[in-house]
Amino acid sequence: MDRSNRLRARPVPHSIRRRQPGMMARIVAAIALAAAPAAAEPCFEADEPVEIAAIDGREALQLTDGRAVRLADIRIAESEKLAARARVVLEEAGPGTLLLRPVRGAPTDRYGRLQADIVVKDTGASLREQIVLNGLAFVDPTVISEGCLTSLFAAERAAETAGFGLWGRPESVLDAARADLTRYTGQYALVSGTVKSVGETKRTLYLNFGENFRTDFTAIIRRADASGWGSELAALAGESVRIRGVLEAWNGGLIRVEHPAQIERRDSSGL
């Protein structure tokens, strides 16, 4: 679950280029230091040329051929101001310059939309990564395998380090020890804290962030969802981690973990 993921150098979005030169230099340097070969496993299907007809909601697009696309594994900020800026990133992509890159093996979502990335034909720049790099969305691991999320997580780390967009808010990451976590019920949240204990039943694993599960934050993982990685969870007791997902009003707050990348180990610096 190590998050020392790396990002290939990408063209920088216009909205970021206008930022302070010193800040931009630090971001570019961080991305360059994080550069690494592409994941060994195939992550996407073959590219195909497309044009965007309309932006339908926060992460959804309508193509001119009638198909609907959801930008895979990102969660655009709930702030209307930040969501509007994400729309600008998509609208600035000119017609005839885009490629659809479907996630390999991913089913359509419950609304029948393809789960995919949209990339710029001439440069290969990912619109999903640009949105995340601008601090306009969180990574939301859902259908893409953990090994194929490296560049997206690296874009998120760069945005967090720079304090862009949603990372400029004091509550972009919530403390697991907060007594009022449930006030964020229904929101996509990042919750950070130390795992006090790991509990288990026949069907379920629990990451407990306090002594009393009735008042403290908990992450819950069904064994059926954790095939192949659930055995790693016992080692998290005493570790500082960050959990991401939709916060539920269960006792002191609950996030259901269905993907290994929803859990991030944090080092001593908090990164």
Secondary structure, 3 states (H helix, E strand, C coil): CCCCCCCCCCCCCHHHHCCCHHHHHHHHHHHHHCCCCCCCCCCECCCEEECEEEECCCCEEEECCCCEEEECCEEECCCHHHHHHHHHHHHCCCCCCEEEEEECCCCCCCCCCEEEEEEECCCCCEHHHHHHHCCCEEECCCCCCHHHCHHHHHHHHHHHHHCCHHHHCCCCCEECCCCCHHHHCCCEEEEEEECCEEEECCCEEEEECCCCCCCCCEEEEEHHHCCCCHHHHHHHCCCEEEEEEEEECCCCCEEECCCHHHEEECCCCCC
